[in-house]
């Protein structure tokens, strides 16, 4: 009987301890949850305040910058844009000539590879040979025309040939009628074409 009573007492004590621990954990978790929720709410509100303050601060800085520095900024922008425009103008003629010459070189490489191939007919090789000669002749004529136009006092010029039509772009603010006539005569004579196949523009 004594053993049974001791076991019962031990079980009751253990149950009581478990209930007490559970209650304490529940109370602590509830407090922690309330604290975390409060922290999150404060953090969210703080974020809103921070955004509002930051926006106002940025607006004030922008206004002060605009009022104090607008004249200086305009001067710098004008100078920079002039320099960029000059560089772009120079690059246009250089890059255009490089791209044109690269296309001619690639075309010649293709035709030359056809001539070295054993899988094409003699007639096709003859056509490839004629195309190489035509491209070489066009390149030489373009070079002559560009040099002759420069001799007339133009700083730079680029010439394109496309299916018998010639486009001439001259580096100049404007072209006078007599200048257009000079360019037209040079192109017409060297390419042996009529004036209606010639397009002349300035850049």
Buried (B, 14 or more C-beta within 10 A) or exposed (E): EEEEEEEEEEEEEEEEEEEEEEEEEEEEEEEEEEEEEEEEEEEEEEEEEEEEEEEEEEEEEEEEEEEEEEEEEEEEEEEEEEEEEEEEEEEBBEEBBEEBEEEBEEBBEEBEEBEEEEEEEEEEBEBBBEBBEEBEEBBEBBEBBBEBBBEEEBEBBBBBBEEEEBBBBBBBEEBEEEBBEBBBEBBBEBBEBEEEBBEBEBB
